[in-house]
Amino acid sequence: MGDIRSRIQTPLLAVDVVLRMNDGIVLIRRRNPPFMGFYALPGGFVEIGETVEDAARREVMEETGVSASLVRLVGVYSDPDRDPRGHVVSVCYLADGHGELRSGSDASDVQLFRPDELPDLAFDHARMIRDALKAMV
């Protein structure tokens, strides 16, 4: 029969987190391509054996230095063209951040932005933030 992984190709799975702190949204400046130098939500790829919830908390800690309390699912973003590296499906969460911000791993900088003063963002992260903000009203 063979291993199912050798017969089926699927998109990569990622997580992104709309992280609230002090009435703002935490964004990281990407250290690596694609969108190097652009601001983005904290996030990254889910590791084998890891839940998406654990991946979201891990990525927030690695990239921002704060712990994340997941509040709710914002949505699943699956447009095959959303990532120039290939088909990546992202599960996006809204979370509250706790701790002291400091950039790490894939982030060259981490900053807090007011929701009405966001910079240009990587990927489809502006859409994710809009969806999260609509759900908070």
C-alpha positions in Angstrom: 0.0 0.0 0.0 2.7 2.5 0.9 2.8 5.5 3.1 -0.1 8.0 2.3 2.4 10.9 2.5 4.2 9.5 -0.6 1.0 9.6 -2.6 -0.8 12.7 -1.6 0.4 16.3 -2.0 -1.2 18.9 0.3 -0.6 22.6 1.0 1.7 23.6 3.8 0.0 24.6 7.1 0.8 27.9 8.9 -0.6 30.0 11.7 -0.9 33.7 12.1 -1.9 35.6 15.2 -3.6 39.0 15.5 -2.0 39.8 18.9 -3.6 42.5 21.0 -1.6 44.4 23.6 -2.2 47.8 25.2 -5.0 48.8 22.8 -2.7 48.0 19.8 -1.8 45.2 17.5 1.7 43.6 17.6 3.5 43.4 14.3 6.9 42.0 13.4 9.2 43.3 10.7 10.2 40.3 8.5 13.9 39.4 8.6 13.6 37.0 5.6 12.1 36.8 2.2 9.4 36.8 1.0 8.3 40.3 2.0 11.6 41.0 3.8 11.4 44.3 5.6 7.6 44.4 5.6 5.6 44.2 8.7 3.5 41.1 9.3 1.6 39.3 12.0 3.6 36.9 14.2 3.2 33.4 12.7 4.8 30.6 10.9 4.6 27.0 9.9 3.0 24.3 12.1 5.5 21.5 13.0 4.7 17.8 12.6 3.1 16.6 15.8 2.1 20.1 16.9 -1.5 21.4 17.2 -2.2 24.7 15.4 -3.0 26.3 18.8 0.4 25.3 20.2 2.1 26.5 17.0 0.4 29.9 17.3 1.6 30.3 20.9 5.1 29.1 20.0 5.4 31.4 17.0 4.3 34.4 19.1 6.8 33.6 21.8 9.7 33.1 19.3 9.0 36.2 17.3 7.8 38.7 20.0 9.0 37.4 23.3 5.5 37.5 24.8 3.0 34.8 25.7 -0.3 34.6 23.9 -3.7 33.7 25.3 -5.7 32.6 22.3 -9.2 34.3 22.3 -10.8 32.8 19.2 -10.3 31.6 15.7 -10.4 34.5 13.2 -10.5 32.3 10.1 -8.8 30.0 7.7 -7.0 31.6 4.7 -6.5 29.2 1.8 -6.0 31.2 -1.4 -3.4 29.2 -3.3 -1.7 32.5 -4.3 -1.5 34.1 -0.8 2.1 33.2 -0.4 4.7 33.5 -3.2 6.6 30.4 -1.9 3.6 28.1 -2.8 0.3 27.0 -1.5 0.2 27.8 2.2 -3.0 27.6 4.2 -3.0 29.7 7.3 -5.1 29.4 10.4 -5.5 32.8 12.0 -6.2 33.4 15.7 -7.0 36.5 17.8 -5.0 36.5 21.0 -4.0 38.7 23.9 -0.3 39.2 24.6 1.3 39.2 28.0 4.9 40.2 28.8 7.7 42.5 27.4 8.0 42.8 23.6 11.4 41.9 22.1 12.1 40.7 18.5 13.4 37.2 17.9 13.9 34.4 15.4 12.4 35.6 12.0 11.7 39.2 13.2 14.2 42.0 12.9 11.9 44.3 14.9 8.6 44.1 16.8 6.3 47.0 17.3 2.8 47.9 18.6 0.5 49.7 16.1 -2.8 51.3 16.5 -5.4 49.5 14.4 -6.2 52.7 12.5 -2.5 53.4 11.7 -1.2 50.1 10.3 1.8 50.1 7.8 1.7 48.1 4.6 1.6 44.5 5.5 3.0 41.2 4.1 0.8 38.4 2.6 -2.9 38.8 3.3 -2.3 40.0 6.9 -4.3 43.3 6.4 -7.4 41.1 5.6 -6.8 39.0 8.6 -6.6 42.1 10.9 -9.8 43.5 9.3 -11.6 40.2 9.9 -10.4 40.1 13.5 -11.4 43.7 14.2 -14.9 43.1 12.6 -15.4 40.1 14.9 -14.5 42.2 18.0 -17.3 44.7 17.5 
